[in-house]
Structures are given as structure tokens and as C-alpha cells.
């Protein structure tokens, strides 16, 4: 019997409420033991201390890009991943976090000091505006059935 190499998986959060990660823990309660036969979870701050961002087969990323720091972090994740999957509405279309992208001049003026204080970009950016995204999982939080279908496609279960 051929022993196939396990997929190296990382789960990352940018600026968001981490609702997708929390929901992912619920999905893991149902599927993790099956998936652990096919993967090594090498990065997921919600449940692990290990922080290894290198040689990833699959990177799951939630959240919106709101700063240069987020941009650089996302680029690092992308450059160390074969597959990058955007998880949730924030990652796909910046909503609800990116509501400020639709603010008028007066509203932008009201938050200008806040943006400057936290070194935020003028616009919130979806992941695909910064790096190549290989797949997207819709929802806020993510849709369980779609997540399982997409994730297992890359795990090749």
C-alpha cells in the first residue's frame, strides 16, 4: 500500500470577527478525525500554538485586508501555499467589514483619524485584490456544505 503524503494545511485570519474560524471548529467536531488521515494542520491560532507558514498545500484565509501589515501577511501566506481559499464574505467581497468603501466624503472624514491611528488603508480590500485566490467559500459565516465540498476536493478524499 502506498503511503501518500498528508496535505499541509494552514488556517489564517486577517481583520475580521473570526466567525468563520469559530464555525470551522464546529465543522471539525464532525469531520476532523477523517481529515487528519489526509492532512496535517500546521497553522490555526484558534486551536494550536504551532505557527509554521511554509510549504503549505492548502491555506484557508478569512477576513479583509485593511492595512499594509495585512497585505504583507497575505502575500507571505500566498507565496508559501499551493492553494489559497478565501473563506467568508469578508475575504471575498469585504462585507460587512468593508462598508466604509461605500462611505461618502463626509462619512470618510468622520473616520479619517481612526484610519490613521490604526494604519488602515483608505479602502478595505478583498483577498483577490492582493493575491491570486484559487477558490472561495461563501457565507458569513461560511456555508458548511460548501466548505466540506471545496475542502475535500483539495484533500482529494
PADRENDREN-858648 format. One record per residue (C-alpha): residue in three letters; x, y, z. Coordinates in steps of 0.1 Angstrom, whole numbers, plus 2048, in hexadecimal, padded with zeros to 3 digits. Each point is the difference from the previous one (the first is absolute). Example, Ala and Ser with C-alpha at 12.3 -4.5 7.8 and 13.67 -1.06 7.14 Angstrom:
code=ALA; c1=87B; c2=7D3; c3=84E;
code=SER; c1=80E; c2=822; c3=7F9;
END
This chain:
code=UNK; c1=800; c2=800; c3=800;
code=UNK; c1=80D; c2=822; c3=7F6;
code=UNK; c1=803; c2=819; c3=81D;
code=UNK; c1=7F5; c2=821; c3=7F1;
code=UNK; c1=80F; c2=820; c3=80F;
code=UNK; c1=7E7; c2=813; c3=815;
code=UNK; c1=7F5; c2=823; c3=7F5;
code=UNK; c1=80F; c2=81C; c3=815;
code=UNK; c1=7E3; c2=817; c3=809;
code=UNK; c1=800; c2=823; c3=810;
code=UNK; c1=7E2; c2=814; c3=80B;
code=UNK; c1=806; c2=826; c3=803;
code=UNK; c1=7EC; c2=81E; c3=80B;
code=UNK; c1=804; c2=824; c3=7F4;
code=UNK; c1=7EB; c2=81D; c3=80C;
code=UNK; c1=7DE; c2=7F0; c3=809;
code=UNK; c1=7EB; c2=7F3; c3=81D;
code=UNK; c1=80F; c2=7DD; c3=7FA;
code=UNK; c1=7DD; c2=7F2; c3=7FC;
code=UNK; c1=80B; c2=7E9; c3=7E4;
code=UNK; c1=81B; c2=7F1; c3=816;
code=UNK; c1=7E8; c2=7FB; c3=81D;
code=UNK; c1=7E7; c2=7EF; c3=7E8;
code=UNK; c1=81D; c2=7EB; c3=7F2;
code=UNK; c1=806; c2=7F2; c3=822;
code=UNK; c1=7DC; c2=7F4; c3=800;
code=UNK; c1=806; c2=7EF; c3=7DE;
code=UNK; c1=820; c2=7F1; c3=80E;
code=UNK; c1=7EB; c2=7F0; c3=81C;
code=UNK; c1=7EF; c2=7EC; c3=7E5;
code=UNK; c1=81C; c2=7FA; c3=7E7;
code=UNK; c1=822; c2=805; c3=80F;
code=UNK; c1=809; c2=7DB; c3=808;
code=UNK; c1=7F9; c2=7F7; c3=7DC;
code=UNK; c1=813; c2=81E; c3=7F3;
code=UNK; c1=81E; c2=7F9; c3=816;
code=UNK; c1=807; c2=7E1; c3=7EC;
code=UNK; c1=806; c2=817; c3=7E2;
code=UNK; c1=80E; c2=820; c3=80F;
code=UNK; c1=817; c2=80F; c3=81A;
code=UNK; c1=7F1; c2=820; c3=80F;
code=UNK; c1=820; c2=815; c3=803;
code=UNK; c1=7F1; c2=822; c3=806;
code=UNK; c1=7E0; c2=80A; c3=812;
code=UNK; c1=803; c2=818; c3=81C;
code=UNK; c1=7DD; c2=7F9; c3=80D;
code=UNK; c1=80A; c2=7DD; c3=80B;
code=UNK; c1=826; c2=7FD; c3=7FC;
code=UNK; c1=81F; c2=812; c3=80C;
code=UNK; c1=815; c2=7F3; c3=7E3;
code=UNK; c1=806; c2=81C; c3=7E7;
code=UNK; c1=810; c2=7F2; c3=7E1;
code=UNK; c1=7F9; c2=813; c3=7E0;
code=UNK; c1=815; c2=7ED; c3=7E6;
code=UNK; c1=7FA; c2=7E4; c3=7E7;
code=UNK; c1=7DB; c2=801; c3=803;
code=UNK; c1=7EA; c2=7EC; c3=7E9;
code=UNK; c1=7E0; c2=812; c3=80A;
code=UNK; c1=7FC; c2=822; c3=810;
code=UNK; c1=7DD; c2=80A; c3=80C;
code=UNK; c1=7FE; c2=825; c3=806;
code=UNK; c1=7E3; c2=814; c3=810;
code=UNK; c1=7FE; c2=825; c3=804;
code=UNK; c1=806; c2=820; c3=7ED;
code=UNK; c1=820; c2=812; c3=7F8;
code=UNK; c1=800; c2=821; c3=813;
code=UNK; c1=824; c2=809; c3=804;
code=UNK; c1=823; c2=7FD; c3=7F0;
code=UNK; c1=807; c2=7E6; c3=81B;
code=UNK; c1=7E2; c2=7EB; c3=7F5;
code=UNK; c1=80C; c2=803; c3=7DB;
code=UNK; c1=823; c2=7F4; c3=809;
code=UNK; c1=7F3; c2=7E4; c3=816;
code=UNK; c1=7E8; c2=7F4; c3=7E4;
code=UNK; c1=81C; c2=802; c3=7E6;
code=UNK; c1=816; c2=7EA; c3=817;
code=UNK; c1=7E3; c2=7E7; c3=804;
code=UNK; c1=7FB; c2=7FF; c3=7DA;
code=UNK; c1=825; c2=7FC; c3=7F8;
code=UNK; c1=801; c2=7E2; c3=818;
code=UNK; c1=7E0; c2=7EF; c3=7F4;
code=UNK; c1=7F8; c2=7EB; c3=7E1;
code=UNK; c1=7DA; c2=808; c3=805;
code=UNK; c1=7F1; c2=81E; c3=810;
code=UNK; c1=7DB; c2=7FF; c3=809;
code=UNK; c1=7ED; c2=820; c3=80A;
code=UNK; c1=7E8; c2=7F8; c3=81C;
code=UNK; c1=7E1; c2=815; c3=806;
code=UNK; c1=7F1; c2=821; c3=7F5;
code=UNK; c1=81C; c2=816; c3=80F;
code=UNK; c1=81B; c2=7ED; c3=7EC;
code=UNK; c1=7EB; c2=7FF; c3=7E0;
code=UNK; c1=7F0; c2=822; c3=7FE;
code=UNK; c1=80B; c2=813; c3=81F;
code=UNK; c1=7DD; c2=800; c3=810;
code=UNK; c1=7F6; c2=808; c3=81A;
code=UNK; c1=822; c2=80D; c3=80A;
code=UNK; c1=804; c2=814; c3=7E0;
code=UNK; c1=7E1; c2=816; c3=804;
code=UNK; c1=817; c2=81E; c3=802;
code=UNK; c1=809; c2=7FA; c3=7DB;
code=UNK; c1=7DD; c2=80F; c3=7F8;
code=UNK; c1=802; c2=81D; c3=818;
code=UNK; c1=7FB; c2=823; c3=7F2;
code=UNK; c1=819; c2=81C; c3=805;
code=UNK; c1=7F0; c2=80B; c3=821;
code=UNK; c1=800; c2=7DD; c3=80F;
code=UNK; c1=824; c2=7FA; c3=7F5;
code=UNK; c1=80A; c2=821; c3=811;
code=UNK; c1=7F0; c2=7F3; c3=820;
code=UNK; c1=816; c2=7E1; c3=801;
code=UNK; c1=820; c2=80F; c3=7F2;
code=UNK; c1=811; c2=802; c3=822;
code=UNK; c1=7F6; c2=7DC; c3=808;
code=UNK; c1=80F; c2=7F4; c3=7DF;
code=UNK; c1=820; c2=813; c3=807;
code=UNK; c1=803; c2=7F5; c3=824;
code=UNK; c1=7FF; c2=7DC; c3=7F7;
code=UNK; c1=813; c2=803; c3=7DF;
code=UNK; c1=7E2; c2=7F4; c3=7EC;
code=UNK; c1=7FF; c2=803; c3=7DA;
code=UNK; c1=7E8; c2=818; c3=7F0;
code=UNK; c1=7EC; c2=7E3; c3=7F3;
code=UNK; c1=7FA; c2=7DD; c3=80E;
code=UNK; c1=80B; c2=7E6; c3=7E6;
code=UNK; c1=7F4; c2=7DE; c3=7F8;
code=UNK; c1=81B; c2=7E5; c3=7FF;
code=UNK; c1=7FE; c2=7FD; c3=7DA;
code=UNK; c1=809; c2=825; c3=7FD;
code=UNK; c1=822; c2=7F8; c3=80F;
code=UNK; c1=808; c2=7DC; c3=7F7;
code=UNK; c1=7F4; c2=7E3; c3=7EA;
code=UNK; c1=7E4; c2=7EE; c3=810;
code=UNK; c1=7F9; c2=7DC; c3=7F4;
code=UNK; c1=7DD; c2=7FC; c3=80F;
code=UNK; c1=7E6; c2=811; c3=815;
code=UNK; c1=7E9; c2=7F4; c3=81B;
code=UNK; c1=7E2; c2=817; c3=804;
code=UNK; c1=7ED; c2=80A; c3=81F;
code=UNK; c1=802; c2=813; c3=820;
code=UNK; c1=80A; c2=7E9; c3=810;
code=UNK; c1=809; c2=7E7; c3=7E5;
code=UNK; c1=7E7; c2=7E7; c3=7F3;
code=UNK; c1=808; c2=7DE; c3=80E;
code=UNK; c1=7F6; c2=7EB; c3=7E2;
code=UNK; c1=813; c2=816; c3=7E8;
code=UNK; c1=81E; c2=800; c3=817;
code=UNK; c1=801; c2=7DA; c3=803;
code=UNK; c1=7FC; c2=7FC; c3=7DA;
code=UNK; c1=81C; c2=818; c3=7F8;
code=UNK; c1=818; c2=7F5; c3=81B;
code=UNK; c1=7FC; c2=7DB; c3=7F8;
code=UNK; c1=806; c2=808; c3=7DB;
code=UNK; c1=823; c2=80C; c3=80A;
code=UNK; c1=806; c2=7E5; c3=819;
code=UNK; c1=7F5; c2=7E7; c3=7E5;
code=UNK; c1=7EA; c2=7EC; c3=817;
END
